[in-house]
Amino acid sequence: MSRLRVGRRGSPASRSQMRHRPLVSNPGSAEHSAHVPPTEHPLLPSCNGAPTTGSMIVQVLGCSGSIAAGCRTTSFLLDDDVLIDAGTGVGDMPLDALSRVEHILISHSHLDHILAIGLLADSVMRERSAAGRGPIQVHALPETIAALRTHIFNGVIWPDFTRLPSADKPMLALVPIAIGEVLEINGKRIEVLDASHTVPACGFAVDGGSSGWWVYTGDTGPNPKLWERLSSMRVAHLVIETAFGDDERQLARISRHLCPAALGHELQHLTGTVDVHITHIKPGERAAVMAEIGRLGSPHKIRALEIGDVMRMADEPKRAYG
């Protein structure tokens, strides 16, 4: 594996903890059949400038396969300086929190994962320029970078912030990454994982030290290479997509997503008992999809991810919210 050193800060975490609603034994029960996530979501102290020494925090900004009231597309905030994907959930961050983002890791080029990159750059340009700060580093596969340059930052869909406000002091820098590469970003070790999708894609694994790995598969269909790599990792949290119900399994196969039946087959490759968090469910389909997942009989602790969920890789057990 190659290594990219971007800087260091803090120390490895020692235990993982998640603050969320209790696990649901029957995700398709009546209490969840009409679930609509709240439209207001408090952010962690790290989003408001509080120190996070001795821990790494992953906050769920968006985890839906599309948009509707209370639904945001995929984005996770790692501590207060790294975004993993940049879907519509980024828009809930306060301006001062947006200005602290220094790195964006992109899994693939589809709109629901990249939409906020250019908007974020536009929002923070004045403050970052006045402070003389360098560009936000956008890490992505070379094919994803080519798609961003050709189809997004082209002056037609959106201004080219890789050359604005000036070519020598741009707001964004597009940084190529490769499958298997290990990024070291401000004290965080993040490995780029293989994904199998309709466009070149990847996932990410964040090293939590003795607490294990936080793994995000990205958008993916069945993928033996992923499980081959995860077999040598101690996975603490697995964030994995299930974009369609079993009634649309053919569509899931064509679009290289997972349905509950395919998810069950994939999870057979994951040993032990792991906290599994389902993401990318379409608005209005959560109850049906989770009911099908609930019937899998998996040994893992499976729940639907929600906006506002927090996963902490911490030195000592503590509540995520102050």
C-alpha positions as CSV (number, residue, x, y, z in Angstrom):
1,M,0.0,0.0,0.0
2,S,1.2,3.5,-0.7
3,R,0.9,6.3,1.9
4,L,0.1,9.9,1.4
5,R,1.0,12.1,4.3
6,V,-1.0,15.3,4.7
7,G,-0.2,16.2,8.2
8,R,-0.8,14.9,11.7
9,R,-2.9,16.0,14.7
10,G,-4.1,14.2,17.8
11,S,-3.6,10.5,18.8
12,P,-5.2,7.2,17.8
13,A,-8.5,6.5,19.5
14,S,-8.9,3.5,21.8
15,R,-12.6,2.6,21.9
16,S,-15.6,3.0,19.7
17,Q,-18.9,4.3,20.8
18,M,-22.1,5.5,19.1
19,R,-24.8,7.7,20.3
20,H,-28.1,6.9,18.7
21,R,-31.6,5.7,19.4
22,P,-31.7,2.1,20.8
23,L,-31.4,-0.8,18.3
24,V,-34.8,-1.8,17.0
25,S,-35.4,-5.6,17.1
26,N,-38.1,-5.2,14.3
27,P,-37.1,-2.4,12.0
28,G,-40.3,-2.8,10.0
29,S,-42.6,-2.4,13.0
30,A,-45.4,0.1,13.2
31,E,-43.3,2.6,15.2
32,H,-41.1,3.0,12.2
33,S,-43.5,2.6,9.3
34,A,-44.2,6.3,9.1
35,H,-40.7,7.5,10.1
36,V,-39.7,10.9,8.9
37,P,-36.4,12.2,10.2
38,P,-36.5,15.6,12.0
39,T,-35.7,18.6,9.9
40,E,-33.5,20.2,12.7
41,H,-30.4,18.3,13.7
42,P,-28.1,19.6,16.5
43,L,-24.4,19.4,15.6
44,L,-21.7,18.1,17.9
45,P,-19.4,20.4,19.8
46,S,-16.7,19.7,17.2
47,C,-19.0,21.4,14.6
48,N,-19.1,24.5,16.8
49,G,-15.3,24.7,17.5
50,A,-15.0,22.6,20.7
51,P,-11.8,20.5,21.0
52,T,-12.0,16.8,20.2
53,T,-8.6,15.8,21.6
54,G,-8.2,12.1,22.2
55,S,-11.1,11.0,20.0
56,M,-12.3,10.8,16.5
57,I,-16.0,11.6,15.8
58,V,-18.0,10.7,12.7
59,Q,-21.3,12.7,12.4
60,V,-24.0,11.7,9.9
61,L,-25.0,14.8,7.9
62,G,-26.9,12.9,5.2
63,C,-27.7,9.2,4.6
64,S,-30.6,9.1,2.1
65,G,-30.6,7.8,-1.4
66,S,-32.4,11.0,-2.5
67,I,-34.1,14.1,-1.2
68,A,-37.5,14.8,0.5
69,A,-38.5,16.7,3.7
70,G,-36.0,15.6,6.4
71,C,-33.9,13.6,4.0
72,R,-30.3,14.5,3.0
73,T,-28.0,12.7,0.6
74,T,-24.8,11.2,1.7
75,S,-22.2,13.0,3.8
76,F,-20.2,12.3,6.9
77,L,-18.2,14.8,9.0
78,L,-15.0,13.3,10.5
79,D,-14.0,15.4,13.4
80,D,-14.4,19.0,12.2
81,D,-12.1,19.1,9.2
82,V,-12.8,16.1,6.9
83,L,-15.9,15.4,4.9
84,I,-16.5,12.0,3.5
85,D,-18.7,12.6,0.5
86,A,-20.5,15.9,0.0
87,G,-24.2,15.4,-0.5
88,T,-27.0,17.7,0.5
89,G,-26.5,17.1,4.2
90,V,-23.5,19.4,4.1
91,G,-26.0,22.3,3.8
92,D,-27.1,21.9,7.4
93,M,-23.6,22.9,8.7
94,P,-23.2,26.5,10.0
95,L,-21.0,28.7,8.0
96,D,-18.2,28.7,10.5
97,A,-18.2,24.9,10.6
98,L,-18.0,24.8,6.8
99,S,-15.0,27.1,6.9
100,R,-13.1,24.6,9.0
101,V,-13.4,21.8,6.4
102,E,-9.9,21.2,5.0
103,H,-10.4,17.9,3.2
104,I,-13.2,16.2,1.2
105,L,-13.0,12.5,0.3
106,I,-15.3,11.6,-2.6
107,S,-16.4,8.0,-3.2
108,H,-17.6,8.5,-6.8
109,S,-18.9,11.1,-9.3
110,H,-22.7,10.7,-8.9
111,L,-24.5,13.9,-8.0
112,D,-25.9,12.9,-4.7
113,H,-22.3,12.5,-3.4
114,I,-20.7,15.6,-4.9
115,L,-23.4,18.3,-5.1
116,A,-22.1,20.3,-2.1
117,I,-18.4,20.6,-3.1
118,G,-18.8,23.7,-5.3
119,L,-21.4,25.2,-3.0
120,L,-19.2,24.8,0.0
121,A,-16.3,26.5,-1.9
122,D,-18.5,29.4,-2.8
123,S,-19.7,29.8,0.8
124,V,-16.3,29.9,2.4
125,M,-14.3,31.7,-0.3
126,R,-14.3,35.2,1.3
127,E,-13.3,33.9,4.8
128,R,-10.6,31.5,3.7
129,S,-9.2,34.1,1.2
130,A,-9.0,36.8,3.9
131,A,-7.3,34.4,6.2
132,G,-4.8,33.4,3.6
133,R,-5.6,29.7,3.9
134,G,-4.8,27.2,1.2
135,P,-7.2,25.3,-1.0
136,I,-9.6,22.7,0.3
137,Q,-8.2,19.3,-0.7
138,V,-10.7,17.2,-2.6
139,H,-9.4,13.5,-2.7
140,A,-10.9,11.3,-5.3
141,L,-10.1,8.6,-7.9
142,P,-8.6,10.0,-11.1
143,E,-11.7,9.2,-13.1
144,T,-13.9,11.0,-10.5
145,I,-11.6,14.1,-10.8
146,A,-11.9,14.0,-14.6
147,A,-15.7,13.9,-14.2
148,L,-15.6,16.9,-11.8
149,R,-13.4,18.9,-14.2
150,T,-15.4,18.1,-17.3
151,H,-19.0,18.1,-16.0
152,I,-19.1,20.3,-12.9
153,F,-16.2,22.8,-12.6
154,N,-16.5,23.9,-16.3
155,G,-18.0,27.4,-16.0
156,V,-21.3,26.1,-17.4
157,I,-22.7,24.0,-14.6
158,W,-20.5,25.8,-11.9
159,P,-17.5,28.1,-11.8
160,D,-14.1,26.4,-11.7
161,F,-13.1,26.8,-8.1
162,T,-9.8,25.1,-8.9
163,R,-8.9,28.4,-10.5
164,L,-10.9,30.8,-8.4
165,P,-10.6,33.3,-6.8
166,S,-7.3,33.1,-8.8
167,A,-5.2,30.4,-10.5
168,D,-2.4,30.7,-8.0
169,K,-4.7,30.8,-4.9
170,P,-7.6,28.5,-5.8
171,M,-10.4,27.5,-3.4
172,L,-10.2,23.8,-4.3
173,A,-7.4,21.4,-5.2
174,L,-8.3,18.1,-6.8
175,V,-6.0,15.3,-5.4
176,P,-5.9,11.9,-7.0
177,I,-6.1,8.8,-4.8
178,A,-5.9,5.0,-5.6
179,I,-7.5,1.9,-4.2
180,G,-5.4,0.5,-1.4
181,E,-3.8,3.9,-0.7
182,V,-3.5,5.0,2.9
183,L,-4.1,8.7,3.5
184,E,-2.8,10.3,6.7
185,I,-4.8,13.4,7.2
186,N,-4.3,15.5,10.4
187,G,-3.6,12.4,12.5
188,K,-6.3,10.2,10.9
189,R,-5.4,7.1,8.9
190,I,-7.9,6.5,6.1
191,E,-7.6,3.6,3.7
192,V,-9.2,3.7,0.2
193,L,-11.3,0.6,-0.4
194,D,-12.5,-1.0,-3.5
195,A,-16.2,-0.6,-4.6
196,S,-18.2,-2.0,-7.5
197,H,-20.5,0.6,-9.0
198,T,-21.6,1.8,-12.5
199,V,-18.8,4.4,-12.4
200,P,-15.3,4.1,-10.9
201,A,-15.9,4.2,-7.1
202,C,-14.3,3.6,-3.8
203,G,-15.1,3.3,-0.1
204,F,-13.1,4.5,2.9
205,A,-12.0,2.9,6.2
206,V,-11.0,5.1,9.1
207,D,-8.5,3.6,11.5
208,G,-9.7,3.9,15.1
209,G,-6.7,2.2,16.7
210,S,-7.6,-0.3,19.3
211,S,-11.3,0.5,18.9
212,G,-11.3,-0.9,15.4
213,W,-12.2,0.5,12.0
214,W,-15.0,2.7,10.8
215,V,-15.8,1.5,7.3
216,Y,-18.0,3.1,4.7
217,T,-18.5,1.0,1.6
218,G,-19.7,3.8,-0.7
219,D,-22.2,2.9,-3.4
220,T,-21.6,-0.7,-4.3
221,G,-23.1,-3.9,-5.5
222,P,-21.7,-7.3,-4.5
223,N,-18.0,-7.0,-4.2
224,P,-15.7,-9.9,-3.2
225,K,-12.6,-7.6,-3.1
226,L,-14.2,-5.5,-0.3
227,W,-14.7,-8.5,2.0
228,E,-11.2,-9.9,1.2
229,R,-9.8,-6.6,2.5
230,L,-12.1,-6.4,5.5
231,S,-11.3,-9.9,6.6
232,S,-8.0,-8.6,8.0
233,M,-9.5,-5.6,9.7
234,R,-11.3,-5.4,13.0
235,V,-14.4,-3.6,11.9
236,A,-16.2,-1.6,14.7
237,H,-18.8,0.1,12.5
238,L,-19.8,-0.8,8.9
239,V,-21.8,1.8,7.0
240,I,-23.2,-0.1,4.0
241,E,-25.8,0.8,1.4
242,T,-29.1,-0.8,0.6
243,A,-30.6,1.3,-2.1
244,F,-33.5,-0.8,-3.2
245,G,-36.1,-3.3,-1.8
246,D,-36.1,-6.9,-2.9
247,D,-39.0,-6.1,-5.2
248,E,-36.5,-4.1,-7.3
249,R,-33.6,-6.5,-7.0
250,Q,-33.2,-6.5,-10.8
251,L,-32.8,-2.7,-10.8
252,A,-30.4,-3.0,-7.9
253,R,-28.3,-5.5,-10.0
254,I,-28.3,-3.3,-13.1
255,S,-27.4,-0.2,-11.2
256,R,-24.8,-2.0,-9.0
257,H,-26.5,-1.3,-5.7
258,L,-27.6,-3.7,-2.9
259,C,-31.1,-4.9,-2.0
260,P,-31.8,-6.7,1.3
261,A,-31.3,-10.2,-0.2
262,A,-27.9,-9.2,-1.7
263,L,-27.0,-7.4,1.6
264,G,-27.6,-10.7,3.5
265,H,-25.3,-12.6,1.1
266,E,-22.6,-9.9,1.5
267,L,-22.8,-9.8,5.3
268,Q,-22.1,-13.5,5.4
269,H,-18.5,-12.6,4.7
270,L,-18.3,-10.4,7.8
271,T,-17.2,-12.3,10.8
272,G,-18.2,-11.7,14.4
273,T,-20.9,-9.4,15.5
274,V,-20.6,-5.9,14.0
275,D,-22.6,-2.7,14.3
276,V,-24.0,-2.4,10.7
277,H,-25.5,0.9,9.7
278,I,-27.7,0.9,6.6
279,T,-27.5,4.0,4.4
280,H,-28.8,5.2,1.0
281,I,-32.4,4.0,1.4
282,K,-34.8,6.0,-0.8
283,P,-37.2,8.4,0.9
284,G,-40.5,6.7,1.8
285,E,-39.0,3.2,1.5
286,R,-37.2,2.9,4.9
287,A,-39.8,0.8,6.7
288,A,-40.2,-1.7,3.9
289,V,-36.4,-2.1,3.3
290,M,-35.7,-2.4,7.0
291,A,-38.4,-5.0,7.4
292,E,-36.8,-7.1,4.7
293,I,-33.4,-6.7,6.4
294,G,-34.9,-7.6,9.7
295,R,-36.0,-11.0,8.3
296,L,-32.4,-11.9,7.2
297,G,-31.5,-13.4,10.6
298,S,-28.1,-11.9,10.5
299,P,-25.9,-12.1,13.7
300,H,-24.9,-8.5,13.2
301,K,-26.6,-5.5,14.9
302,I,-28.3,-3.9,12.0
303,R,-30.0,-0.5,12.1
304,A,-31.0,2.2,9.6
305,L,-28.6,5.2,9.8
306,E,-30.2,8.6,10.6
307,I,-29.2,12.2,10.2
308,G,-27.6,13.3,13.5
309,D,-26.2,9.9,14.4
310,V,-22.8,10.1,15.9
311,M,-20.0,7.4,16.0
312,R,-17.1,8.1,18.3
313,M,-13.8,6.4,18.5
314,A,-13.0,7.6,22.0
315,D,-10.3,7.1,24.7
316,E,-13.0,6.8,27.3
317,P,-16.8,6.2,27.1
318,K,-18.7,9.4,27.1
319,R,-21.9,10.8,25.6
320,A,-21.3,12.3,22.2
321,Y,-23.5,15.3,22.9
322,G,-22.4,17.6,25.7
